[in-house]
Amino acid sequence: MNTKKLLLCGLTSLCLTGSITAQQANNEETSYRPNFHFTPKNNWMNDPNGLFYAEGVYHLYFQYWPYGNTWGPMHWGHATSKDLVKWQEQPIALYPDRFGYIFSGSAAYDAQNTSGFGEGGKAPAIAIFTYHDPVKEKAGQIDVESQGLAYSLDNGQTWIKYDHGNPVIKNPGIRDFRDPKVNRDWVNNRWILVLAAQDRAQFYTSDNLRDWKYLSDFGVGIGAHGGVWECPDFFPLKVKGSEEVKWVLVQSLNPGGANGGSGTQYFIGDFDGTNFTLDKTFSQKLEKEKAVWIDSGRDNYAGVTWGGTPDERYKRYFIGWMSNWDYANVVPTQTWRGANTAVRELELVKDANGYRLNTLPVKNLQNYIAKTDVQKKISVKQNAVLVAEGKTDLTQADISLNLKGLKKETYTLVLSNANGDELHFGLDNTTGELFIDRSKSSNATSFHKFTAAVSKAKLSGTQKQVKLRFLLDKTSIELFYNDGEMALTEIFYTKSPFTSLSIKGGQKFDIENLTVNQLNFN
């Protein structure tokens, strides 16, 4: 949640940026409503909140202003899914009350009823969220934010606020004190909570989810600090292919992202039950790179995770808000504003360079492949058409390819349409960078003024070969490098859908295993 956006609209105010005709609304639905990225039916959405799994259903809550299409007094919206791909919007879950607006937070399924809120053998779901008091804010007070609790006895459909016990974590005298994320600490058999406290993360623990004990903090002078820290997450992961466990802190900030505005970094280390300390090799990486990003694109912010099913204690599924505070309030849609990234599985990988997080789209996306075209090898001299005009619906596609025989040149993939919109992305091997250039992608809309800068992600030197995968929706690209070692996510608003894909680059190189998966969500 960004305090720069605290416009303090009244609870009954519409806060609309403009009217919209039925024809305009229909055009928006056709042109811009994503095929497979979640959006609310109407009005404003930002941070994902309250992620939990229970009885075969994944729950996604989100920051929501139900009376307008720009940021307003926050509620929690709600959506559910059985596979982390297709989502059904549900009724509003939490409304503001006498303690304030309902800012970002988290939820957990208390299967053992450690909280004591369960009744009749029914385990409760517990939501812990930030109360933001607009009266105190207007008065210039410091203790504007505190942490509240609500519980549900019907798997998150309705919630009962813990009124006589709220706030469960009082403000200690910090202005930006928000976004609690609670997880089960399987290692120490208790609950662990992390929240953002201006320029650091603070850790708390509890046996019952009601009474919280402060443990420690982390982050002052470590990593990126171009803006306020927000929306943390903290969890253990097993190193892929081993039984070794490391702890991961995911930490958003705004501004100060990898390519400007909002961004999300991460840290890998060890947790002794009280203190989080960086792994030595990861600390060395930080000294060199200053920050390590979960996504270097402009449009993946405030991301948090679900734990897996009860049999998947060390699984983590990540979702972010697919926008940026630099322009979120003015993207060219009126009926709704805000979308989520595709859900991604996180993997902790260890190699000769130390530890890193890999992120790739959740495997259930494969269930929506309607058709697959594969070309085993294409020899390219300067340029080639990879997807011919109209051959594939590029508003719902999952495409991957291997580039081989690369030299110190630039290799650019180009999405285009008949109206002159183009999206350029690929590998600049002269500088050792991945890039997305959307400067020609949104010429017919007001969003064009935000697309001039090229987003870049630094690689480790010149590449001889790379593997790229990218998800395409009507207004977004999610680009993954070498099985998720790096990701860039960006949005755009074309006059008409992209209809072809080509590549241009070096004098001679090869493409292997070009795989074009046509997705279908009807």
N, C-alpha and C positions, 0 to 999 in steps of 0.2 A: 504494500500500500504506500502510495507516494504522498507525502504531506504537502507537496507543492500543488496537489490537485484538490485540496480541501476547500471547495468552493462554498460549503455550508449552505446548500440549497435547503429550503424548508422541506419537511417531510411530505407536504402535499404539493410541492412545486413540481412542475413537469421537467424543467431544465432542458427543454428541447432546443436544438440548434436550428431548426427550420421545419417547415411543413413538407409533406410529401404526398403526391397524388397516387391514386390506385395504379396508374400506369407506371409511374416511377418505381413503386414498390414491386410490381411484377417484373420490371426490368432488372431490379436488384436481385430478386430471387433467381432469375435465369442466369444473370451474368456473374454474380458475386457470392451467392450463398454456397459455401463449400459442399462438396459431395461427401466428404468423409471426415472432416475436421469439425468438432462440436462447436456450435454457436447457439446462443439462446434464440428462441423464436422472435422475441422482441427485446429492444432496449440494450442497456449497457452491461458488459461483463469484463472483468479483468482477472485477478489472480485465481488459480485453482486452489481450493481449500478442502479440508475435511475428508481426505481420501481414506476409505476403508473398504474391506471385503468381508462379507458375511453371507452365508447360506447361498453361495453360488452367484452372488451379485456384487459387482464393483460399484461403489458410490463415489460420485464426484460432486462436490459442492464448489461454489465459486462466488467471488465478489460480484454483487449484482445491484443495479439501480433499476427497479422495475417501472419507474415512471418517466424515464427519459433516456436519450441515446448518448449522453456524455456522463462523466463521473458525477455521482450524487451520494446522498447518505446511504451507506452500505448495508445491504441485506446479504443473506446467503441464499443463492439459487441452488438448484439440485438437479442432477441427472444420474441415470443408472445405466449399466451395461452388463451383459453376461460374458463379453469377450474382449473388452477394452478397445473395440473398434466402432461398433454401432451404439449410439447413445439415445436414450429417451429422456426428454426433459420432464421433470416432476414439479409439483407445487413448491413455492418458496418455503424454505426450511426454517430460517431464523430472521426475525424482524428486530429493528432497533427498539430499545426500551429506555427506562429511566437512567440506566448507566451509560447509554450512548449508542453510537453506531456499532454494527457488527463487522469489524475488520477481519483480516485474514487469521486463519488458525488451522486446526487439524482435528481429526477424529480417530478413535480406536474402538475396536470391538472387544469388549471386556468379557471374554469367554469364561473366565473363572470368577466373575462377579467380584473382583477385588475392591471395587468401589462401593459395593453394597446397595447399588441402585436397582439391581435386578429384582424382579418379582415373579412369584409363581413358577420358578424354574427357568424363567426367560432371562438370558444374559442381556445386559444393556450395551448400547453403543454410547460412547462418551465423546462429546465435542468440547474442545478447549480453544478459545478464540480471544481476540483482542477487543475489549471495549474501548471505543474512542469517544471521549466526552466533548461535544462541540461547545458546551457552555464554558467549560474550563479552558478550552482552546481560545475562545473569543476573549476571555478574561486575561489571557497571557500567562496562565499557570503552567507549571512544569509537569505535574502529575496527571496528564491528559489521558494516558493509556494504562490499562490494567488488563488482567487475564480473567475471563469468565468461563463458566462451565455450564453445559446443558447435557441432558441424557435422553436417550430414546429407548423405548421398549417395543418398538415395531420396526426394527432394522432401519432406522434413519428416516422414516417417512414423516414422523412428527416428533417434536422435541419439547422437553420440559426443562426450563431454566432453573438452575440451582440458586434461586433468589436469596434465600437466607444465608447462603454460604459464599455468594459472589461478592467481590472478586476473589478467586482462589489464589492468585498471585497479585499482590498489591504493587503499585508503582514505588520503586525505591528512590525516586528523585531524578529520573532520566526522561527527557522529553520524547525521544523515539524509543519506545519500549513495547515491541509488538511481534506478532506473527508466530505464536507458539506452535511447535511441531512435536507431537508426542509419538513415541514408538515403544514397543516392548523391547527391553534390553534382555535378550535371551542369554547373554553371557553371564550377567549378574542377577538374572531372575527378578527384575523389577521394571518399573516404568522410567523412561528417560525423556526429558523435555529440553528442547533447545529453543531459544527465542533471540530475536535481534535487538540489541541494545546500543543503537546509534553507530558505533564504530567497532563492535565486537559481537560475538555470539556468547550467550550465557547458558550454562547447563544447570538443570534441576533434576531431582529424582523424587519418586514417590512410590509407596507401596499400594496406595488406594486411589490414586488419580485426583484426590481432593486436597490432600495436604502435601505441599511441595517444599523441598529443602534445596536451597541454593548450593551448588557444588563449586563452580569455577567459571572462568571466562576464557575466551581465546580470540585472537585476531588483531589486537592493537599493533599496527605497524607491519602486519603480515598480509600479503596478497594485495589485491586492488582496493583502493580507498578513494576513488574519485567521487563518491557520493555516499549516502546513508546505506548501511547494511540492512537488508530486509529478507524475509521469507526463507529462513534456513531450514535444513533437514539434516538429520544425523542418524547414522545406522551402521551396523556391521555388515560386511560382505566377505564371502569366501573368495580367495584368489582362484581364478578359473583353473581347473585341473588339479587342485590341491585342497588340503584341509586348513590351510593357513587363513586366518581371519584378520582383516584390517578394518578400521573405522573410517567412514567417509563423512565429511561435512560439506554439504552443498550450501552455497551462500550467494544470494543475489545482492545486487547493489544498483542504485540509480542516483545520479548518472555515473559514468565511469566504465561502461561496458567495453568489450573488445573493439568494437567499431563505432562507439558513441552511444550515448543514452543508456538504456537499460541493458543489463547483462547478468550472467550467472556463472560464478567461478566455483571451484571445488578444491578440497584439501584431503589428503590421505595420511593417516597416521595411526596411533594407538591410543586406547582409552583404558585407564586403570581403574575405572569406577568413579573417579573424581576429576581427573585432568585429561584433556586431549592434547597429545603432543605429536608434532609432525614426524613422519618417517624421515630418516636422514637423507635418503636419495631424493625424496619428494621436496624436501627443504632446499636441496641443492638446485633442483629444477626451478623452484620458485625464485631463488636468487638470480638465476639466469634469465627467466622469462617474465618475472614480476607478478604474473597471474596465470593460472591454468583454467581454461574456460570449458564448461560442459558443452557450449555451443558458441561459436564465434560470430554467428550472424546477428543481424539487428533485431530479430523477432522471435526470441525465445527467452522469456523472463518469468521470474517468480516460480520456477518449476519445483515441484515436490513429488514425493513417491508414495505408491502403495507398497506395502509388504505383499508377499505372495500368499497363497492359500496356507492353511495350517501345516501342510506338508512341504512348504517352500519357505522355510524361515529365512534363508539367505537370498531370496529373490527380491529384486526391486524393479518396479515399473514407474517410469518418470513421465510427467506431463507438464508442459509449460504454457504460459499465456503467449499466444502468437501475435505479439504487437510490441510497441516500444513507447514509453512515455513521451518521447519527442514528438509523436504525432497521433497517439491513440485516440484522442478526442476529436480528430478531424479527418479520419479516413473516410473515403467517399461512399459510405453507406448511411442510410437514415433509419431504416426499420430496426436494425440491430447494429451494435458495434462490439467487436471482440470475438476471437476464436481461440481454440487451443491447438497446440501441436498434436501430431499423431503420438500415441503412447509409445514409449521406447523402453526396451529392457536394458538395464545397466549391467555391465560385466566388469569385474575387477581383474585386470590383466597385469602380469609381471613378466618383464623381459630384461634384457641386459641393461636397459636404461632406467629400470626401476618400475614403479607402479603407475597405472593410469586407468581411467574409466573409459570403456568403450560403450557407445550407445547406438543401437539399431532399432528399427521399427519392430513392434511386438509381432511375434510369429503368427498370431491369428489373422493378420492382414492377408496371409496367403489364402485364406478361405474365401476371399472375395476376388480371386483371379478368374476372369471369364475366358481369357485367351492369352496364349504366350507365343511370341515369335522370337526365334533364336537365330542369330547369324554367328557361326563359329569363328570366322576370321574375315576381316576386311582390311585390305592393304590400301592406305590412304596416301595420296600425293597432294598435299596442301589443303584439300577440302573434300568433303563427301556428305551426301544426304543420308541420314540414318533412319529417320522416320519420314516418309513421303507425305505430302499434303493430303490430309483427310484419312490416312491409313489407320491412325490410332486416335482415340479420344484422349487428348493430352490434358484434359481437366480431371482425369482419374486414371493415373498411370504410375507404375513402379518400374523404373528402368535401371539397369546396371550394365557396366562394361569395364573391360580392362584395356588400358592404354599401354602399349609396349614399344620398345625401340625408341624411347624418348631422348631428345637432346636438349641443349640449353636454349629452348624456344618456348613460345606460348601456345597452348592448346586450348581452344575456345569452343565450347558447345553453345549453340545458338537456338533458342526457341523463337519462333516467329509466326506471324499471321499476315493476312492480306492487307491489313490496315496500317502496317508499318511498325507495330509493336515488336520489340525484341528483348529477350532476356539473355545475357551473356554470362557464362560461368565456366569454370574449369581450372587449369593449372598454368601458372606463369612460372616456367622452369628457369627463367632468367633471374628471378628474385627468390625462387623457392617458396611460392605462395599459392594456396588455393584462393579463388576469388569468386564473387558474384557481383556483376555489374547490371543494375536494373535501371540505368539512366535512360534507356529507350523503351522501358516496359510500360509506362503509365502516362504517355503523352497527352491522352485525351481527358485526363482527370486532374483534379486539384492535387492529387497525391504526387504528381510529377515533381513538385518543388522539393520533395524529401528524398529524391532518388539519385541525386548527382554523385554522391560519394560512392566509391567502389569498396565493398567489404572484403577484407583479406584475412587469411589465417596462415601464419608462418609454419613452414615445414622444416624438416631437418636436412637442408641442403638440396642439391639437384636430384631429381627423381628419374630413375631409369624406366620404371613402370609404376602405374597406379591403378587402383581399383576404385571406381566411383559408382555410387548408387544414389538415385534421387527419386523422391516422391513428389508427384505433381497433382495439385488440386486447382480449382478455378483461379485462386488468388495467392498461391503459395508454392514455394519450392523448399524441400528439406534435403540437403545435400550431405552425403556421408562418404568419408574417405577411408579406404583400406579397412573395411569391416568395422567401421565405427570409431576409429582412432580419433577422428575429428568430425565435427558437424557444423554446418552453416544453414540457418533458417531465415528466409526472407519472404515478405509479402509484396504484392504488386496489384495493380488494377488496370487491366488492359481494356481496350475498346471492344475487342472481340476475343474469343479464346485462341490460344496458340494452336496451330494446326500442323506444324512441321518442326523437325529437329535436325540440325546439321552440325558439322564440326569443321573447323578450320585451324590450321596450325603449321607445323614443321614441314619440311620438304618431303619427308617420307617417314611414316610410322604405321604401326599396326593396331587394329582394334580386335580384341578377342572376346568371345562370349557376350556379344551384345544381346541382352535379354530384355524384351519389351513386354511387360505384363500389363494387359488391359484389365483394369479393375472395374467392378460393377457392384453398386450398393443398392440397387432397386429390389 
